[in-house]
Structures are given as C-alpha cells and as structure tokens.
Amino acid sequence: MKICLVGSSGGHLTHLYMLKPFWKNQERFWVTFDKEDARSMLANEKMYCCYYPTNRSLKALLVNTRLAARVLHTERPDLIISCGAAVAVPFFYIGKFLKIKTVYIEVFDRIDKPTLTGKLVYPIADRFIVEWEEMLKIYPKAVNLGSIF
C-alpha cells in the first residue's frame, strides 16, 4: 500500500508522525510546509513542499490544488491520511475524484467544536476519525478511536 500523509508542519505533522506504527512498513510520501521541523523530522522521507500560509488563503488553495493534482497523478497513492490543516482540502477532493481512499483525523485539541478543515472534508472522507466521544455529536458518522497521543 502506498500512503500520502498530508498536513501542516508543527502539531499536525507531529500528529501524523505519531501514526508511525501504521505507516512505517508502507511505501509513503509526505506533503507539508518547507519548514525546519518538517525537514528535520522527515529527513529520510520523500517529501513534497506545499504552499503556506494556508489559512483562509485563496492563493494557497489554488497553488496547493495544482500541487495536489500533480502529486496525486504522479504518485498514485492508495490512501491519503491527514489531520489538517487547510492543505488537506485539495488533496482530499482531488483524491476523491481519482478514487483514492481518504482518512481524516480531527485534531486532539478539538473537544466540542469542529475545525474548518474537518467541516470541509467530512462529507467526502472515506473514514473520519475523532479522538473525543463529544465530537460524535458534531460528526455523527465519525469513528472515535480515542487519543493518538
């Protein structure tokens, strides 16, 4: 299985990295910001750098949509996993168009209200995971797997 792990650097990247028991024996590549923490953490990993800042930026959405189309067409992953933030949106929508399975993990610090990215990808995610029981009220079709931390 080939996995695309997509997310902002910082906490989102750390969150994805904590899934290492799942992805460590799989072919994979990463999409994240070209920042020191990402370069350090992913030094021996295949990484595509996305445009930032992404928060509510039309320019970032357009640039990252082009990147998503190019990367997903070239790499042809079987699965896209993300926990946000905004860079996940074009990857999930283009991934859905290409019939690539998607898994979104709503971030740990959201206990009773959704993230904007979560709201945008929830309708199309093949699997939507929350880490708090309370979030099932917001995302009724989600699966609560408890904390990744």
C-alpha positions in Angstrom: 0.0 0.0 0.0 1.2 3.5 -0.8 0.2 6.3 1.6 0.2 10.0 1.2 0.5 11.8 4.5 -0.5 15.4 4.2 -0.6 18.1 6.8 0.8 21.4 8.0 4.1 21.4 9.8 4.1 21.7 13.6 1.4 19.9 15.6 -0.4 18.4 12.6 2.9 16.9 11.3 3.7 15.6 14.8 0.2 14.1 14.9 0.7 12.2 11.6 4.2 11.1 12.7 2.7 9.5 15.8 1.0 7.1 13.4 4.4 5.6 12.6 3.4 2.0 13.7 0.8 2.1 10.9 2.9 3.7 8.1 6.4 2.6 8.9 6.4 -0.5 6.7 4.4 1.0 3.9 5.5 2.9 0.8 4.8 6.6 1.6 5.4 10.2 0.9 4.6 13.4 2.8 3.1 16.8 1.8 3.9 19.6 4.2 5.4 23.0 4.6 9.1 23.6 3.9 10.0 24.4 7.5 12.7 23.4 9.8 10.6 21.0 11.9 9.4 19.2 8.7 12.9 19.0 7.2 14.3 17.6 10.4 11.5 15.1 11.2 11.3 13.9 7.6 15.0 14.0 6.7 14.9 10.4 5.3 11.4 10.6 3.9 10.1 11.5 0.5 8.5 15.0 0.9 6.7 17.4 -1.3 6.6 21.0 -0.1 3.2 22.8 -0.2 2.5 26.5 -0.3 1.9 28.3 3.0 0.4 30.1 4.8 -2.8 28.3 4.0 -5.4 29.6 6.5 -8.2 31.1 4.5 -6.0 32.0 1.6 -7.4 31.7 -1.9 -3.9 31.9 -3.3 -2.7 28.9 -1.2 -5.8 26.9 -2.1 -5.1 27.5 -5.8 -1.4 26.7 -5.6 -2.0 23.6 -3.4 -4.8 22.4 -5.7 -2.3 22.4 -8.6 0.2 20.6 -6.4 -2.3 18.0 -5.3 -3.3 17.3 -8.9 0.3 16.9 -10.0 1.5 14.9 -7.0 -1.5 12.6 -6.8 -1.4 11.9 -10.6 2.3 11.1 -10.4 2.4 9.1 -7.1 -1.0 7.3 -7.4 -1.3 6.5 -3.6 -3.8 4.1 -2.4 -4.6 6.1 0.7 -4.4 9.8 1.8 -4.3 10.5 5.6 -4.5 13.9 7.1 -5.3 15.7 10.4 -5.2 19.1 8.8 -4.9 21.8 8.3 -6.1 23.6 5.1 -3.6 21.9 2.7 -5.6 18.6 3.2 -8.7 20.1 1.5 -7.4 20.0 -2.2 -5.7 16.6 -1.6 -8.9 15.1 -0.3 -11.1 16.5 -3.1 -8.8 15.6 -5.9 -8.1 12.3 -4.2 -11.8 11.6 -4.2 -12.0 12.4 -7.9 -9.2 9.9 -8.5 -10.9 7.3 -6.4 -8.2 7.3 -3.7 -9.3 6.3 -0.2 -9.1 9.1 2.4 -8.9 9.1 6.2 -9.2 12.3 8.1 -8.3 12.5 11.8 -9.8 15.5 13.6 -7.1 17.1 15.8 -6.8 16.2 19.5 -7.3 19.7 20.8 -10.9 19.9 19.4 -13.2 18.5 22.0 -16.5 20.2 21.3 -16.3 22.1 18.0 -15.1 21.3 14.5 -12.1 22.7 12.6 -12.8 24.4 9.3 -10.8 21.7 7.5 -12.8 19.0 9.3 -16.0 20.5 8.2 -14.8 20.8 4.6 -13.6 17.2 4.2 -16.2 15.4 6.4 -18.7 15.0 3.6 -16.2 13.2 1.3 -13.8 11.4 3.7 -14.0 7.6 3.4 -13.2 7.4 7.1 -13.4 10.3 9.6 -11.8 9.8 13.0 -12.3 11.7 16.1 -10.4 11.5 19.4 -13.1 12.5 21.8 -16.6 11.0 22.4 -18.1 14.5 22.4 -17.1 15.0 18.8 -19.5 12.3 17.7 -22.3 14.9 18.3 -20.7 17.1 15.6 -19.6 14.3 13.3 -22.2 11.5 13.7 -20.7 9.3 11.0 -17.2 9.5 12.6 -15.4 6.8 14.4 -14.0 7.5 17.9 -10.6 5.8 18.3 -9.5 7.7 21.3 -6.3 9.7 21.6 -3.4 9.2 19.3 -1.3 10.8 22.0 
